[in-house]
């Protein structure tokens, strides 16, 4: 399967800066304009980007929560907040057991 490349018309005769027209063609501006004219490509690219962001957010939140729980387990021995943290950890553990 071959990709269709957007056809670029040759620069008009009365163009003030024909070298700028050639640079735009070299930079792929024509491909970008063709992409912008295709709403289905834009939709699916944004859908894929949204799925990626959501998955990254979920994985990052899970890792951050695990780190916080590990730090809380180590802080149980702190006199002032140790009892409160142990209650929170007991609650988390009971919820994990009820899910299984």
Secondary structure, 3 states (H helix, E strand, C coil): CCCCCCCCCCCCCCCCCHHHHHHHHHHCHHHHHHHHCCHHHHHHHHHHHHHHHHHHHHHHHHHHHHHHHHHHHHHHHCCCCHHHHHHHHHHHHHHHHHHC
